[in-house]
Amino acid sequence: MEGTLELVRSLMGIVRVPKHFDKVFKNECMFTFDSPFSEAGLCVSLSSWQAYAMDMLEIDLKRNGGKGGLYLHQKFRRVEKPVEASDEKDPVKLAIGVAGGFLEDKWQVIKEHSVLVIDAKGSRTTVPLPCLELPTLVTDACDAIIAHQGAASMDDTARWEGEQELKDSKYARDLVQLPATKKISPNPADWRCEVSGDTQNLWLNLSDGHIGSGRRFWDGSGGSNGALDHFEAEQAKGNFYPLVVKLGTITPQGADVYSYAPDENDLVKDPLLANHLAHWGIDVMRMEKTDKTMAEMDVQLNMSYDWSRICESGSTAQRVRGPGLVGLKNLGNSCYMNSTVQLLLGLPEVKDRYLDAAVRLRESATGDVAGDLLSQVAKLTFGIHSERYAPPWREGDDEDDPRFLVAPQMFRTLIGKGHSEFSTGRQQDAAEFLQYLLEQLMRSERKDLGSRLPDGRPTSNLFEFAVEERLQESSGAGRVKYSRLQQNMLGLPVKLEDADNLAEVLAFREQQSAAEKEAKKPKTESDAEEPKPIIQMKTCLARFGASEQGIEFRGSTATKTSRLATMPRYLLVQLQRYYLDEKWVPSKLDCRVPMPETLNLEHLRGKGLQPNEEEMPADAVAPPPPAPPALEADDLIMAQLLSMGLAEPAARRACVATKNSGAEAAAAWFFEHGEEPEDSGAPPQQASSAAPGDGPPADPEALAMLSSMGFSETHVKAALKICSNSMERAADWLFSHSDDLDGAVAAASGGPESGERGPGPGGTEAARDYDDGVGEYSLVGFISHVGRHTSHGHYVCHMRRGSDNDWVIFDDQKVAKSEAPPLDLGYIYLYRRQ
């Protein structure tokens, strides 16, 4: 033991004690998805606070000079708690792992901690904790890591609490309450909607004592809208009675209070609720809960709505697990990310690039592995496609067994960093995320292709294609203009008027509308279901290829048609089911679009300029804007500077440099730049404008920023020149031409390659080397969405996987053979060129 303690003392110089605000990666290995529940446990470095699986420690030691190290070894195991059958209750909270919530914790976790000591030769010794003989610094570091909530939890906790906490209504303290001409009975049997007579889901208006039923839900269920209709009717009269309380939820601890005020329109807190209720004769101390709260109703809807056919919850799907058949843990509204990752990383080209079985790609990351996108994608690919987390599924296995969970927390944090939406805990649009992920991958890959990654093209190239746009004059000679646009997703419009059963759908809606006007009654199980519109794929394709009339163009109008100039290796098709309704509220067209498993798009291939067509002349080059007038030095400021003893040329330069902001600023500028050589007195902008060259010099800040992204200075200068020194436009130009920047620069400057790589038809885009082929495709996967909008609901992914190439559903952690893949209810479809 003394020898071990001596080694510990020799390594103490690298030990650091983390504070509560430090990032401590204690629950997820930097290179794998091992956790403290894994068979060998998880080791946290006492110097970097980063965690490593037992078989990954050599990499960390090597990266840190091979001098040995100290680690906190965490080893957790679960023991099931004895639960009485009578104690089982339905969840009543929108929470996970807490009393009253989903997945209420039924496990007791046994935690073992020890210090792992590794010397320079790699010999390992374990010291169980607690150990009084260990140096105080080491035990303090271990205790701090054990007590720390962990890096993953730090951001998640802040997101959850910030988005879930109810706020006090701004109208509560000055709420108008009319004289109480009636008292509300404490007996629930006496409560009725004053309009429809409903006895469930009733809301009391705290201002005038009106009792009305709750609002109607999006699917037609719920109340008859009595409370909301009453608020709107009173508002039309000039009365503002925004706060309502749900009868049946009132207890001494509070109640559900809702604000109909347009600037709140949500559940709120009423700090004076007891007083407001007492005004109507309700004593909160005597009230008992008799109805579901809003949270409980949301839970019930989520439990009873099994995601219909999309998630195949009603089927007895056969669970599967193996390499390529590993689910991803939902980290809280992360199903959009999980579905996208399964779709992308399931492709053989991506798997071959990122599987990284030997960990070389992850090991080669410079700096922090958690901040290296290529490492995190390789880690995800390894987690999904290796055998490490994929023992064969056996009947009775626990899908939440933490030993085999792949929880992409580091990937989620990294890919969302700096993005206004993907960094939040809210649900997102899977199509937007997929395009964003491809863009970020391209930016990371282009610097490392041929070094860390095998030589080749960026992953995004698999999906890129050119759309040919043809504009034809509506009058005159009918000349045409061709141009190409780069895309990586084919958006197909989905319109109700294209439904095969449009007459049936409209007749049902008209009948339903008439019935609602007669009597506002809640929806019952006996009511007929609204027929779903059925829209054919060929109709959507016809809309894409149809001519668009009346396009404003060069002071006149033109007709525009779109075609596919190239056919990518993988074609992403997005069914545009979402639209803005008459109230500018995002809504979803709940319809069925039967998608074929094979697809031929050659009839939509663009053919470019035809022999019988006359091409419009290229746009005239606009003359450069006139130079701004030279700034003249202010006479008053000049006089003040001259009185300080400055020479006239220096005083003039200081005035111009500080834009005549004052004598004090000009003097400060002079004393900072006084040693610089003076010109003849010409203002700085005059001197620069006189410099030789075809255009303004590259902005130094933009040049440095774009060069830091991995582009050469030559390419950056050319891009800035082409884009008039706009850094944002130059960045877009560089990334859009990243496959052949030399050719693009030569084409833009009229160099020797401009004949081969010059502008395409229409002259707006330099020709690109797309992966083109015959437009015959087979369906390999699709992402489906349940909900009224892409920012809500749930995403799942279906893909052809496994040795038999059968359809498999990926529903976060759940992976099962798909008995009836809902090909007509998808959102994003992925086709492979045959």
Secondary structure, DSSP 8 states (H G I E B T S, - for coil): -HHHHHHHHHTGGG-----TTS----SS-SSS---TTSTT-EEEETTT--EE-GGGHHHHHHHTTSS-EEEEEEEEEEEE----GGG-----SS-BSSTTSBT---EEEEEEEEEEEE-TT--EEEEESS-TTS-HHHHHHHHHHHHS--HHHHHHHHHHHHHH---B-TTSTT-------S---S-GGG---TTT---SSEEEETTT--EEE--B-TTS-B---HHHHHHHHHHHTT----EEEETT--BTTB--EEE--TTT-EEEB-TTHHHHHHTTT--GGG----S--HHHHHHHHHHH---HHHHTTTS---B--STT-------SS-HHHHHHHHHHHTSHHHHHHH--TT-HHHHT--S-GGG-HHHHHHHHHHHHHSSTT-----TT--TT-GGG----HHHHHHHHTT-TTTTSSS---HHHHHHHHHHHHHHHHTTTBTTTB-SS--GGGGT-EEEEEEEEESSTT--EEEEEEEESSEEEE--GGG-TTHHHHHHHHHHHHHHHHH------TTS------B--HHHHHHHHHS-EEEEEETTEEEEEEEEESS--SEEEEEEE-EEE-TTS-EEE---B----SEEE-GGGB---S-TT--B-------------------HHHHHHHHHTT--HHHHHHHHHHTTT--HHHHHHHHHHHTTS---SS--HHHHHHTS-SSS----HHHHHHHHTTT--HHHHHHHHHHTTT-HHHHHHHHHHTGGGHHHHHHHHTT-TTHHHHSB-TTSSSB---------EEEEEEEEEEESSSTTSSEEEEEEEETTTTEEEEEETTEEEE-SS--TTSEEEEEEEE-
